Amino acid sequence: MFFQLPDDDPGFPDPALAEEDGLLAIGGDLSTERLLIAYSNGIFPWFSEGEPILWYSPHKRCVIYPDKIKISKSMQKILNQEVFKITFNQAFAEVIRNCATTERKGQVGTWITNEMQDAYINLHQQGYAHSVDVWLADRLVGGLYGLKVNHVFCGESMFSHVSNASKAALIFLSKMNIDLIDCQLPNDHLMSLGAEMIDRELYMELLQAP
C-alpha cells in the first residue's frame, strides 16, 4: 500500500513501508522543503510526464563505494592524458537539460520533466544540488547531477555525448569528499563500474552518519 501525501505537510511515512518495487507515496509537490526531507530519508521522486508525483524508497539500494569504483586501463589512460576538462557546478542547468533530452536505449521519453528540471535548478541555486560537467574542446559532452546529503552523493542522472564522458564524471565525483555514491536503481553500466546492492538499513546508516 502506498500513501497519499497531503498538500499542507511536507513529511513522509516511514520508508520501510514502501511497496516491493519501492513505491512509497504519491502526490505532494517538488518544493525545496519537501525534496530535502525526502532525500534525508532515502526517498526520491520518479515519475513521467502526465503522472502524479511518485516517491520511491527501494528496499535494496544501488550504490558505489568511491574506493571500489572500477577504472579500466583504457579509461585510466584517458584520464592520464586529460582528454576531458572536468568542472564542478559550472553548468548545472545545461547538465540537467542534457540528461533530460539524451536518448537512452529502451527508454521512451524522460522522467526529468520540466517541473523536475525547475525544482532541481532551484535546489542548485540554493546550494543543495550539484553537477559534474565534462568538456571536450569547450563543448559540454557529459556530466551528472544530484544532491549531497551529509557524506553521501545522491546521484540523479548522467549523460554522455561521447564515449567515456559519463565515466569520467563519475570517477571525478568518486575523488571528492564523499563516503558513498547513491545510484538509486541498478543498471548494467553502473554495475560494470563497481556498483553493488545494499539493504536500505545500511544505506540509511551511511546517509545519516555525521
C-alpha positions in Angstrom: 0.0 0.0 0.0 1.3 3.4 -0.9 0.4 6.7 0.8 -1.3 9.9 -0.5 0.7 12.9 0.6 -1.2 15.9 2.0 -0.5 19.3 0.3 0.0 21.0 3.7 2.6 18.7 5.2 6.0 18.1 3.6 6.7 15.0 5.6 6.7 11.3 4.5 5.6 8.0 6.0 8.3 5.5 7.2 10.3 4.5 4.1 10.3 0.9 5.4 6.6 0.8 4.5 7.3 1.1 0.7 5.9 -1.5 -1.6 8.0 -4.2 -3.1 9.0 -2.1 -6.0 10.0 0.8 -3.7 6.9 3.0 -4.3 6.2 4.7 -1.0 3.8 7.7 -1.7 2.0 9.7 -4.3 1.3 13.4 -4.6 2.7 16.4 -2.8 4.9 18.8 -4.6 8.6 19.4 -5.5 9.2 22.2 -3.1 12.7 22.6 -1.7 11.5 21.7 1.8 9.8 18.5 0.7 12.7 17.4 -1.5 15.3 18.0 1.3 13.2 16.0 3.7 12.8 13.2 1.1 16.5 12.8 0.3 17.4 13.0 4.0 15.2 9.9 4.5 16.3 7.9 1.5 13.3 8.9 -0.7 13.3 10.3 -4.2 10.7 11.4 -6.8 10.4 9.4 -10.1 7.6 9.8 -12.4 6.8 10.5 -16.1 5.1 13.5 -17.8 1.4 13.5 -17.1 1.6 11.3 -14.0 1.2 12.5 -10.4 4.4 12.8 -8.4 5.6 9.3 -7.3 8.0 8.9 -4.4 10.3 5.8 -4.1 12.5 4.3 -1.4 13.8 0.9 -2.7 14.4 -1.9 -0.2 17.7 -2.6 -1.9 19.8 0.4 -3.0 22.4 0.5 -5.8 25.5 2.3 -4.6 29.1 2.8 -5.4 31.8 3.0 -2.7 34.3 5.5 -4.0 37.3 3.3 -3.2 35.7 0.4 -5.1 35.0 2.1 -8.4 36.4 0.1 -11.3 38.7 2.0 -13.7 39.8 0.1 -16.7 43.3 0.5 -18.2 41.9 2.3 -21.2 39.9 4.6 -19.0 42.9 5.3 -16.8 44.9 6.2 -20.0 42.2 8.7 -21.0 42.3 10.3 -17.5 46.1 10.4 -17.6 46.0 12.1 -21.0 43.5 14.7 -19.7 41.3 14.2 -22.7 38.4 15.9 -20.9 38.2 19.1 -18.9 36.1 18.4 -15.8 34.4 21.1 -13.7 32.1 21.2 -10.7 28.9 23.2 -10.6 29.8 25.2 -13.6 27.0 24.1 -15.9 24.2 22.7 -13.7 21.3 23.8 -15.9 22.9 22.5 -19.1 23.8 19.2 -17.5 20.2 18.5 -16.2 18.7 19.5 -19.6 21.1 17.2 -21.4 20.2 14.4 -19.0 16.5 15.1 -19.9 17.0 15.2 -23.6 19.6 12.5 -24.3 18.0 9.4 -25.8 18.6 6.1 -23.9 18.3 2.6 -25.1 14.9 1.1 -24.2 13.6 4.3 -22.8 10.7 6.3 -24.3 10.5 10.0 -23.2 12.1 11.2 -20.0 11.2 11.3 -16.3 13.2 14.5 -15.9 10.2 16.7 -16.7 10.2 20.5 -17.0 8.8 20.6 -13.5 11.7 18.3 -12.2 14.3 20.5 -14.0 13.0 23.7 -12.5 12.9 22.1 -9.0 16.5 20.9 -9.1 17.8 24.1 -10.7 16.2 25.8 -7.7 17.9 23.4 -5.4 21.2 24.1 -7.1 20.8 27.8 -6.8 20.3 27.3 -3.0 23.4 25.2 -2.8 21.9 21.8 -2.3 22.2 20.2 -5.8 25.4 19.9 -7.7 26.8 18.9 -11.1 29.9 17.4 -12.5 30.5 18.8 -16.0 32.6 17.2 -18.7 34.0 19.2 -21.5 35.8 18.4 -24.8 37.2 21.4 -26.7 35.0 23.8 -24.7 31.9 21.7 -25.6 29.8 20.1 -22.9 29.9 16.4 -23.7 28.9 14.7 -20.5 28.0 15.1 -16.8 25.9 14.1 -13.9 23.9 15.8 -11.2 22.5 15.1 -7.8 22.3 16.2 -4.1 24.8 15.8 -1.3 23.4 14.6 2.0 26.0 14.5 4.7 28.7 12.3 3.2 26.5 10.7 0.5 26.1 12.0 -3.0 22.6 11.1 -4.2 23.0 10.8 -7.9 20.0 11.6 -10.1 21.1 11.1 -13.7 24.1 11.3 -16.1 24.6 11.7 -19.8 27.3 11.2 -22.3 27.6 12.5 -25.9 31.0 11.0 -26.5 32.5 7.7 -25.3 33.6 7.7 -21.6 32.4 11.2 -20.8 29.9 10.0 -18.1 32.5 7.5 -16.7 34.9 10.5 -16.4 32.3 12.4 -14.5 31.6 9.5 -12.1 35.3 8.9 -11.4 35.8 12.6 -10.8 32.9 12.5 -8.3 34.4 9.5 -6.5 37.5 11.6 -5.7 35.6 14.2 -3.8 34.9 14.2 -0.1 32.1 11.6 0.0 31.7 8.2 1.5 29.1 6.8 -0.9 27.6 7.4 -4.3 23.9 6.6 -4.3 22.8 5.4 -7.7 19.3 4.5 -6.6 18.5 1.7 -9.1 20.9 -0.7 -10.8 21.7 -1.0 -14.5 24.4 -2.8 -16.4 26.5 0.3 -16.9 26.6 1.1 -13.2 27.3 -2.5 -12.2 30.3 -2.6 -14.6 31.8 0.4 -12.8 31.7 -1.3 -9.4 28.2 -0.6 -8.2 26.6 -3.0 -5.7 23.3 -3.6 -3.9 22.9 -2.9 -0.2 19.9 -3.1 2.2 18.0 0.1 3.0 19.0 -0.2 6.7 22.7 0.0 5.8 22.1 2.8 3.3 20.2 4.8 5.9 23.0 4.4 8.4 25.5 5.7 5.8 23.2 8.5 4.7 22.6 9.8 8.3 26.1 9.4 9.6 27.5 12.7 10.8 
